[in-house]
Structure formats: C-alpha cells, structure tokens
Amino acid sequence: MTGDTIRCSAFKFTLMFMTVFAVLLTLGLVLRTTKGDGTDWKSKLSHSFSAGDAVITFCVATLACLGVFSWIVYGGYGLAAVPIRIMQKAHNDRTLLAEQTAKASSLPAANKASGGVEDVEVSQITH
C-alpha cells in the first residue's frame, strides 16, 4: 500500500467516526428527557447534569456500547476461528511432511548411501 492509499483510508475512517459522533450529538440533544421533580435517584442524577453534560455522556456511553459489542463479536469470532485454523495448519503440515517423505524415499539410492543430497536437483524435491 502506498502512502496515499493509507492516508485516504485513514481519512475515510476519521470522517465516518466524526459523522457518527455528530449524529449521536444530535440525537442526544433531540431525545433529551425532561427533568422531573421526583425524589428518586434518577431525577437527582438528571438534575446534576446540564444539557451539554448529558449529551456528551450519551455520546460516550453509546460509543462505548458499540465498542464493547464490536469487541465481543470480534473476540467471539477469534475464539471460534483460532482452533479451526490450528487444526487446518496441523493437517496441512502433516500432508506436506508425508509428501516430502515420499519424495525423499524416491530419491536415487546412491545419494542415500553417500549421505549427500548435493546431486539431487531442486525440482525433484519441490515438485
């Protein structure tokens, strides 16, 4: 990747984040609840925040929830995919070892007796 494509990708993700944050700020202002005169803890908590604090708290909480949800999905996929990939890699390694052993056993007997592999062409081993 060139520097321009990296900058373009970074700008794209930054622009997306700023758009999501602006939408959340707007939603926080529009969907703000009215403050009640009750004596329960919710009304006391809502009285302690000004309009700006409530909007910022809403944005941070929403982004935190999205981040935790993404982390759970990403981690869940990783925990499920890693053992499968390890098994596939082990199977591929065993298959490759068996193929290399079969190729090595088909080499001329003179090379086996002398203990040298210098006379063997590379194409015999790799193909």
C-alpha positions in Angstrom: 0.0 0.0 0.0 1.2 3.4 -0.8 1.2 6.4 1.5 -1.7 8.0 -0.4 -4.0 5.0 0.0 -3.1 4.8 3.7 -3.9 8.5 4.1 -7.2 8.1 2.1 -8.2 5.1 4.3 -7.4 6.9 7.5 -9.3 10.0 6.3 -12.3 7.8 5.4 -12.5 6.2 8.8 -12.0 9.5 10.6 -14.8 11.1 8.6 -17.0 8.1 9.4 -16.3 8.5 13.1 -17.0 12.2 13.0 -20.3 11.6 11.2 -21.4 9.0 13.8 -20.4 11.3 16.6 -22.3 14.2 15.1 -25.4 12.0 14.7 -25.1 10.9 18.3 -24.7 14.5 19.5 -27.9 15.5 17.5 -29.8 12.5 18.9 -28.6 13.4 22.4 -30.0 16.9 22.1 -33.3 15.9 20.5 -34.0 12.9 22.7 -33.1 14.5 25.9 -35.6 13.8 28.7 -37.3 16.5 30.7 -36.1 16.8 34.3 -38.7 15.6 36.8 -39.2 16.9 40.4 -39.2 13.4 41.9 -37.1 12.4 44.8 -35.8 9.2 43.3 -32.2 8.7 42.3 -32.8 9.0 38.6 -34.2 12.5 39.0 -31.4 13.6 41.3 -28.9 12.2 38.8 -30.6 14.1 35.9 -30.5 17.3 37.9 -26.8 17.0 38.4 -26.2 17.2 34.6 -26.5 20.2 32.4 -27.7 19.8 28.8 -24.1 19.7 27.5 -23.0 17.1 30.0 -26.0 14.9 29.2 -25.3 15.0 25.5 -21.6 14.2 25.9 -22.4 11.4 28.4 -24.9 10.0 25.9 -22.4 10.0 23.1 -19.6 8.4 25.2 -22.0 5.8 26.5 -23.3 4.9 23.0 -19.8 4.7 21.5 -18.7 2.6 24.5 -21.6 0.2 23.9 -20.8 0.0 20.2 -17.1 -0.7 21.1 -17.9 -3.4 23.6 -20.4 -5.0 21.1 -17.7 -5.0 18.4 -15.1 -6.4 20.8 -17.5 -9.2 21.8 -18.2 -10.1 18.2 -14.6 -9.9 17.2 -13.4 -11.9 20.2 -16.1 -14.5 19.7 -15.2 -15.0 16.1 -11.5 -15.2 17.1 -12.1 -17.7 19.8 -14.1 -19.9 17.4 -11.8 -19.5 14.4 -8.4 -20.0 16.0 -8.8 -23.7 16.9 -10.1 -24.4 13.4 -7.1 -22.7 11.8 -4.7 -24.5 14.1 -6.3 -27.8 13.1 -6.1 -26.9 9.4 -2.5 -25.9 9.7 -1.6 -29.1 11.5 -3.4 -31.1 8.8 -1.5 -29.2 6.0 1.8 -29.7 7.9 1.2 -33.4 8.1 0.3 -33.6 4.4 3.4 -31.7 3.5 5.6 -33.9 5.6 4.1 -37.0 4.1 4.7 -35.7 0.6 8.3 -34.7 1.4 8.9 -38.1 2.9 7.6 -39.8 -0.1 9.7 -37.7 -2.4 12.8 -38.3 -0.3 12.2 -42.1 -0.4 12.0 -42.0 -4.2 15.5 -40.4 -4.5 18.3 -42.4 -6.0 19.9 -45.0 -3.7 23.4 -43.6 -4.4 22.5 -40.3 -2.7 21.1 -42.1 0.3 24.2 -44.3 0.7 26.6 -41.4 0.4 24.5 -39.3 2.8 24.7 -36.4 0.4 21.9 -34.6 -1.3 24.1 -32.3 -3.4 23.4 -34.2 -6.7 19.7 -34.0 -6.4 18.0 -31.4 -8.4 15.8 -28.9 -6.6 12.9 -29.6 -9.0 12.9 -33.3 -7.7 12.3 -32.2 -4.2 9.9 -29.3 -4.7 7.6 -30.9 -7.3 
